[in-house]
Amino acid sequence: MATAAAAAKRKPVFVKVEQLKPGTTGHTLVAKVLSSKTVLQKGRPGAVAAGPASRPTKIAECLIGDETGCILFTARNEQVDLLKPESTVIIRNAKIDMFKGSMRLAVDKWGRIEITEPASFNVKEDNNLSLVEYELVNVAEE
């Protein structure tokens, strides 16, 4: 049982934005929010919920980054309210999703976002990882 407890208490390894790669998960990073743009808003905020399907859905694309680069973060529902421009956040257990050939950072139910002290770094905006287009290559297995 000791190993399970040790695994749960593992110290998070913080990564820099420039280290993010397609198809990877479990990232913990500190980032500044540069901008937030709502891309989808469904449902009525005051509607009486008749199950999870009728809850309002809100998705925003937030440009976040650190001193090594920036990436688009796909924020959902309550996450949108946390990722306000100018705020600094710690993103835990994030994963890279691919969207139209480019990387997006996202946090599902296993991760979390928390507001932290304003960071002292300046975001390197000329290294936007979401502008890099990746091509899906199928590797033939022999």
C-alpha positions as CSV (number, residue, x, y, z in Angstrom):
1,M,0.0,0.0,0.0
2,A,2.9,2.3,0.6
3,T,3.7,2.6,-3.1
4,A,0.2,3.8,-4.0
5,A,0.5,6.5,-1.3
6,A,3.9,7.5,-2.6
7,A,2.7,7.7,-6.2
8,A,-0.2,10.0,-5.1
9,K,2.2,12.3,-3.2
10,R,4.6,12.6,-6.1
11,K,6.1,16.1,-6.4
12,P,4.8,17.8,-9.5
13,V,7.4,18.4,-12.2
14,F,6.9,21.8,-13.7
15,V,7.4,22.0,-17.5
16,K,7.9,25.0,-19.7
17,V,5.6,25.7,-22.6
18,E,8.4,25.1,-25.2
19,Q,8.7,21.5,-23.9
20,L,5.1,20.5,-24.8
21,K,4.7,17.9,-27.6
22,P,1.7,16.5,-29.4
23,G,0.0,13.5,-27.7
24,T,1.5,14.1,-24.3
25,T,-0.3,14.3,-20.9
26,G,0.3,15.0,-17.3
27,H,1.8,18.5,-17.7
28,T,2.0,20.9,-14.7
29,L,3.0,24.5,-15.6
30,V,2.8,28.1,-14.4
31,A,1.5,30.4,-17.1
32,K,0.2,33.9,-17.6
33,V,-3.1,34.4,-19.5
34,L,-2.6,36.8,-22.4
35,S,-6.1,36.7,-23.9
36,S,-9.4,34.8,-23.7
37,K,-11.9,34.5,-26.5
38,T,-15.2,32.7,-26.1
39,V,-15.7,30.4,-29.1
40,L,-18.8,28.5,-28.0
41,Q,-21.6,29.3,-25.7
42,K,-24.6,26.9,-25.6
43,G,-27.6,26.7,-23.4
44,R,-29.2,29.5,-21.3
45,P,-27.4,30.4,-18.0
46,G,-30.7,30.7,-16.2
47,A,-32.4,27.6,-17.5
48,V,-33.6,24.9,-15.1
49,A,-31.4,21.9,-15.5
50,A,-33.0,18.6,-16.5
51,G,-29.8,16.6,-16.5
52,P,-26.2,17.2,-17.6
53,A,-27.1,17.7,-21.2
54,S,-29.1,20.9,-20.5
55,R,-26.4,22.6,-18.6
56,P,-24.9,25.6,-20.4
57,T,-21.6,24.9,-22.2
58,K,-19.0,27.6,-22.5
59,I,-15.7,27.1,-24.3
60,A,-13.0,29.7,-24.6
61,E,-9.6,29.7,-26.3
62,C,-7.1,31.4,-24.1
63,L,-3.6,32.3,-25.1
64,I,-1.3,31.4,-22.2
65,G,2.4,31.3,-21.9
66,D,5.6,31.6,-20.0
67,E,9.1,32.9,-20.8
68,T,9.7,30.1,-23.3
69,G,6.6,30.4,-25.5
70,C,2.8,30.4,-25.6
71,I,0.0,28.0,-26.6
72,L,-3.7,28.1,-26.9
73,F,-5.5,26.6,-23.9
74,T,-9.1,25.3,-24.4
75,A,-11.0,26.3,-21.3
76,R,-14.4,24.8,-20.5
77,N,-17.2,26.1,-18.4
78,E,-15.8,27.1,-14.9
79,Q,-12.3,27.1,-16.3
80,V,-13.2,30.1,-18.5
81,D,-13.8,32.2,-15.4
82,L,-10.4,31.3,-13.9
83,L,-8.5,32.2,-17.1
84,K,-8.9,35.9,-17.2
85,P,-6.3,38.0,-19.1
86,E,-3.4,39.2,-16.9
87,S,-3.9,36.5,-14.3
88,T,-1.2,33.9,-13.6
89,V,-2.4,30.3,-13.2
90,I,-0.9,26.9,-12.2
91,I,-2.3,24.3,-14.5
92,R,-2.0,20.7,-13.2
93,N,-2.3,17.5,-15.1
94,A,-2.9,19.1,-18.5
95,K,-2.8,17.3,-21.8
96,I,-2.1,18.2,-25.4
97,D,-5.1,17.9,-27.7
98,M,-4.7,18.2,-31.5
99,F,-7.1,20.5,-33.2
100,K,-6.9,20.9,-37.0
101,G,-3.3,19.9,-36.9
102,S,-2.1,22.2,-34.2
103,M,-1.6,21.7,-30.4
104,R,-4.0,22.9,-27.8
105,L,-3.5,22.6,-24.0
106,A,-6.5,21.3,-22.1
107,V,-7.4,20.2,-18.6
108,D,-10.0,17.4,-18.1
109,K,-11.7,16.2,-15.0
110,W,-8.4,14.8,-13.7
111,G,-6.6,18.1,-13.8
112,R,-7.1,21.4,-12.2
113,I,-6.4,25.1,-12.6
114,E,-5.6,27.5,-9.7
115,I,-4.9,31.2,-9.6
116,T,-1.5,32.0,-8.2
117,E,0.7,35.0,-7.4
118,P,1.4,37.2,-10.5
119,A,4.5,35.8,-12.2
120,S,7.6,37.9,-12.7
121,F,8.4,36.6,-16.2
122,N,7.5,38.1,-19.5
123,V,5.7,35.8,-22.0
124,K,7.6,34.9,-25.1
125,E,4.9,35.7,-27.6
126,D,6.9,35.0,-30.7
127,N,7.1,31.3,-30.0
128,N,3.4,30.3,-30.3
129,L,3.2,26.5,-30.3
130,S,-0.4,26.5,-31.5
131,L,0.8,28.1,-34.8
132,V,3.0,25.1,-35.6
133,E,1.1,22.7,-37.9
134,Y,1.6,19.0,-37.4
135,E,0.9,16.4,-40.0
136,L,-0.5,13.0,-39.0
137,V,1.9,10.3,-40.2
138,N,0.8,6.7,-40.1
139,V,3.7,4.4,-39.4
140,A,3.4,1.1,-41.1
141,E,4.0,-1.8,-38.7
142,E,6.0,-4.7,-40.1
